Amino acid sequence: MNGLGFLLIIVIFALLWLVMVRPQKRRQQEQRQMLDNLKVGDEVLTAAGIYGEVTALRDDDVMIEIAPNVEVRVARRAIGGVIPAAEEDEEPPAPRELEEAEVEPPAEAAAAEAPVDENRG
């Protein structure tokens, strides 16, 4: 009985390693590889949600241009991802024009048009 409990604990730890630790290490390795391959001119997204273009690389930080003539210094590990060039060139879809039948009147207009019961006290 004691050997069976020990074997069960080993199986549980093996499952935890396969489900949690191994994928996390893979993500960390991919993140480290992405940061090592970072180069000037890459479009990046920071962990704070700021888009910009890399203008200079240093040991622990990166200079990012977020607007014309506006550069910020960001910690290298705060880069969340590199935006692929194909994604940058895509145009956003054109807004769909609504037909008149699809447009709902504002709530105030609907309330003003509602019939009023004059017999209420």
C-alpha positions in Angstrom: 0.0 0.0 0.0 2.8 2.4 0.9 4.6 1.8 -2.5 1.3 2.5 -4.4 0.9 5.9 -2.7 4.5 6.8 -3.6 3.9 5.7 -7.2 0.8 7.8 -7.3 2.7 10.9 -6.1 5.3 10.4 -8.7 2.6 10.1 -11.5 0.9 13.3 -10.2 4.2 15.2 -10.3 5.0 13.9 -13.8 1.5 15.1 -15.0 2.0 18.5 -13.4 5.4 18.8 -15.1 3.9 17.9 -18.5 0.9 20.2 -18.2 2.3 23.3 -16.4 6.1 23.5 -16.3 7.1 22.3 -19.8 4.8 24.7 -21.7 5.8 27.6 -19.5 9.5 26.9 -20.2 8.7 26.8 -23.9 7.0 30.2 -23.7 10.0 31.6 -21.8 12.4 30.3 -24.4 10.3 31.7 -27.3 10.2 35.1 -25.5 13.9 35.1 -24.9 14.6 34.2 -28.6 12.3 37.0 -29.8 14.1 39.5 -27.6 17.5 38.2 -28.9 16.4 38.6 -32.5 15.0 42.1 -32.0 16.5 44.6 -34.5 16.3 48.2 -35.5 13.2 48.9 -37.6 11.0 46.2 -36.1 7.5 47.1 -35.2 6.8 46.0 -31.6 4.1 46.0 -29.1 5.1 46.6 -25.5 3.5 44.9 -22.5 1.8 48.1 -21.7 0.0 48.1 -25.1 2.1 50.7 -26.8 2.9 50.2 -30.5 6.2 51.6 -31.9 9.2 51.1 -34.1 12.6 50.1 -32.6 15.2 52.9 -33.3 18.1 51.7 -31.0 19.0 48.7 -29.0 21.1 48.7 -25.9 21.9 46.0 -23.3 18.8 46.1 -21.2 16.7 48.7 -22.9 15.3 49.6 -26.3 14.5 53.0 -27.8 11.0 53.0 -29.5 9.5 55.7 -31.7 5.8 55.8 -30.8 5.0 58.9 -32.9 6.9 61.2 -35.3 9.9 62.6 -33.3 8.7 61.0 -30.0 11.0 58.3 -28.6 10.6 56.4 -25.4 13.1 54.2 -23.6 11.6 50.8 -22.7 13.1 47.9 -20.8 13.9 45.1 -23.2 11.9 42.6 -21.3 8.8 44.9 -21.5 8.6 44.1 -25.3 5.5 41.9 -25.6 5.9 40.9 -29.2 7.1 41.8 -32.7 4.4 42.7 -35.2 4.9 40.8 -38.5 5.4 43.1 -41.5 2.4 41.5 -43.3 0.1 42.5 -40.5 1.3 46.1 -40.7 0.5 46.4 -44.4 -3.0 45.2 -44.2 -5.7 47.8 -44.3 -8.5 47.7 -41.8 -11.8 46.5 -43.2 -14.0 49.4 -44.5 -16.9 50.1 -42.1 -20.2 48.6 -43.3 -22.8 51.1 -44.1 -26.1 50.5 -42.3 -29.3 50.5 -44.2 -32.0 52.7 -42.8 -34.1 49.7 -41.6 -31.2 48.5 -39.5 -30.8 51.7 -37.6 -32.7 51.8 -34.3 -33.9 55.1 -33.0 -32.4 56.5 -29.8 -34.1 55.5 -26.5 -35.2 59.1 -25.8 -37.0 59.3 -29.2 -38.7 56.0 -28.7 -39.9 57.1 -25.2 -41.2 60.4 -26.6 -43.2 58.6 -29.3 -44.8 56.2 -26.9 -48.5 56.8 -26.3 -49.4 58.4 -23.0 -52.4 57.0 -21.0 -54.3 60.1 -19.8 -56.5 58.1 -17.4 -53.7 57.4 -15.0 -53.9 59.1 -11.7 
